[in-house]
């Protein structure tokens, strides 16, 4: 079992920045990769960024160059630094941990005003 708790969401103006954080606990040694997903109202959940155990990262095309995913193994955290935010980035952002199963956090709301 892996437990995930997100924090850092909020309201920001377009062009601004937010940093999301996800703390993992439980069987963290089983985690192969961690990701951030988001779900906007009326839309499907989509993958934003992934970081593997080795630190390899990947991003959705829409956020490349603006978002950065990072991992702190000592703190068991995965952060998502979001810069140059746009109104279309408004969504609930979810932390995901991949083992043999997928674990999800409760989500944190990000709202970008125009």
The 8 nearest C-alpha neighbors of each residue, nearest first, counted from 0:
[[1, 26, 25, 2, 102, 27, 24, 100],
 [2, 0, 25, 26, 24, 27, 102, 3],
 [1, 3, 24, 23, 25, 0, 4, 104],
 [4, 2, 104, 23, 22, 21, 103, 1],
 [3, 5, 22, 104, 21, 23, 105, 2],
 [6, 4, 21, 20, 107, 106, 104, 22],
 [7, 5, 20, 19, 8, 107, 21, 4],
 [6, 8, 19, 18, 20, 9, 5, 17],
 [9, 7, 109, 108, 107, 6, 19, 17],
 [8, 10, 109, 110, 108, 11, 7, 17],
 [9, 11, 110, 111, 109, 12, 8, 112],
 [12, 10, 111, 15, 112, 110, 9, 13],
 [13, 11, 112, 111, 15, 113, 14, 10],
 [14, 12, 85, 113, 84, 15, 112, 111],
 [15, 13, 83, 84, 12, 85, 16, 82],
 [14, 16, 83, 13, 84, 12, 11, 82],
 [17, 15, 82, 81, 84, 83, 14, 18],
 [16, 18, 81, 80, 19, 82, 15, 8],
 [17, 19, 80, 79, 7, 81, 20, 78],
 [20, 18, 7, 79, 78, 6, 8, 80],
 [19, 21, 78, 6, 5, 77, 7, 79],
 [22, 20, 5, 77, 76, 4, 78, 94],
 [21, 23, 76, 4, 3, 75, 5, 20],
 [24, 22, 3, 75, 2, 76, 21, 1],
 [25, 23, 2, 1, 27, 26, 3, 22],
 [24, 26, 1, 27, 0, 2, 23, 28],
 [27, 25, 1, 28, 0, 29, 24, 30],
 [26, 28, 29, 30, 25, 24, 1, 23],
 [29, 27, 26, 30, 31, 25, 98, 1],
 [28, 30, 27, 98, 26, 31, 99, 97],
 [29, 31, 98, 27, 28, 97, 32, 96],
 [32, 30, 98, 97, 52, 51, 29, 33],
 [33, 31, 51, 97, 50, 30, 52, 96],
 [34, 32, 96, 50, 95, 49, 97, 51],
 [35, 33, 49, 95, 48, 94, 50, 36],
 [34, 36, 94, 48, 47, 93, 95, 46],
 [37, 35, 46, 47, 93, 45, 92, 94],
 [36, 38, 92, 91, 45, 44, 93, 90],
 [37, 39, 44, 90, 91, 43, 42, 45],
 [38, 40, 90, 42, 41, 91, 89, 37],
 [41, 39, 42, 38, 90, 43, 91, 89],
 [40, 42, 39, 43, 38, 44, 90, 91],
 [43, 41, 39, 40, 38, 44, 45, 90],
 [44, 42, 38, 45, 41, 39, 40, 37],
 [43, 45, 38, 37, 36, 42, 46, 39],
 [46, 44, 36, 37, 43, 38, 47, 42],
 [45, 47, 36, 48, 35, 37, 59, 44],
 [46, 48, 36, 59, 35, 58, 45, 37],
 [47, 49, 58, 35, 34, 57, 46, 59],
 [50, 48, 34, 57, 56, 33, 35, 58],
 [49, 51, 56, 55, 33, 32, 54, 34],
 [52, 50, 32, 54, 55, 53, 31, 33],
 [51, 53, 54, 32, 31, 50, 55, 30],
 [54, 52, 51, 55, 50, 32, 56, 31],
 [55, 53, 51, 52, 50, 56, 70, 69],
 [54, 56, 51, 50, 53, 57, 52, 49],
 [57, 55, 50, 49, 54, 51, 58, 48],
 [56, 58, 49, 48, 50, 55, 59, 47],
 [59, 57, 48, 47, 63, 60, 49, 62],
 [58, 60, 47, 61, 62, 48, 63, 46],
 [61, 59, 63, 62, 58, 47, 64, 57],
 [60, 62, 59, 63, 58, 47, 65, 64],
 [63, 61, 65, 60, 66, 59, 64, 58],
 [64, 62, 60, 65, 58, 61, 66, 59],
 [63, 65, 66, 62, 67, 82, 61, 60],
 [66, 64, 82, 62, 63, 81, 83, 67],
 [65, 67, 81, 80, 62, 82, 64, 63],
 [68, 66, 80, 79, 69, 81, 65, 64],
 [69, 67, 79, 78, 80, 48, 66, 50],
 [70, 68, 78, 77, 67, 79, 71, 50],
 [69, 71, 77, 76, 72, 78, 68, 54],
 [70, 72, 76, 73, 74, 75, 77, 69],
 [73, 71, 75, 74, 70, 76, 77, 52],
 [72, 74, 71, 75, 76, 70, 77, 22],
 [73, 75, 76, 72, 71, 22, 70, 23],
 [76, 74, 72, 23, 73, 71, 22, 77],
 [77, 75, 22, 71, 21, 74, 70, 23],
 [76, 78, 70, 21, 69, 20, 71, 22],
 [79, 77, 20, 69, 19, 68, 21, 70],
 [78, 80, 68, 19, 18, 67, 81, 20],
 [79, 81, 18, 67, 66, 17, 78, 68],
 [80, 82, 66, 17, 16, 18, 65, 79],
 [83, 81, 16, 65, 84, 66, 15, 80],
 [84, 82, 14, 15, 16, 65, 85, 81],
 [83, 85, 14, 82, 13, 15, 16, 88],
 [84, 86, 13, 87, 88, 111, 14, 83],
 [87, 85, 111, 88, 112, 89, 113, 13],
 [86, 88, 89, 85, 111, 90, 84, 39],
 [89, 87, 86, 85, 90, 84, 111, 110],
 [88, 90, 110, 87, 109, 111, 86, 39],
 [91, 89, 39, 38, 109, 37, 92, 108],
 [90, 92, 108, 38, 107, 37, 106, 109],
 [93, 91, 37, 107, 106, 36, 90, 108],
 [94, 92, 106, 36, 35, 37, 104, 95],
 [93, 95, 35, 104, 103, 34, 21, 36],
 [96, 94, 103, 34, 102, 33, 35, 93],
 [97, 95, 33, 102, 101, 32, 30, 34],
 [96, 98, 101, 32, 30, 31, 100, 33],
 [99, 97, 30, 100, 31, 29, 101, 96],
 [98, 100, 97, 101, 29, 30, 31, 102],
 [101, 99, 98, 97, 102, 96, 0, 30],
 [100, 102, 97, 96, 98, 103, 95, 99],
 [101, 103, 96, 95, 1, 100, 97, 104],
 [104, 102, 95, 94, 3, 105, 96, 101],
 [103, 105, 3, 94, 4, 106, 93, 5],
 [104, 106, 103, 93, 4, 107, 5, 3],
 [107, 105, 93, 92, 104, 91, 5, 108],
 [106, 108, 92, 8, 91, 5, 6, 109],
 [109, 107, 91, 8, 90, 9, 92, 110],
 [110, 108, 8, 9, 89, 90, 91, 10],
 [109, 111, 89, 10, 9, 11, 112, 108],
 [112, 110, 86, 11, 12, 89, 13, 10],
 [113, 111, 12, 86, 13, 11, 110, 10],
 [112, 13, 86, 12, 111, 85, 14, 11]]
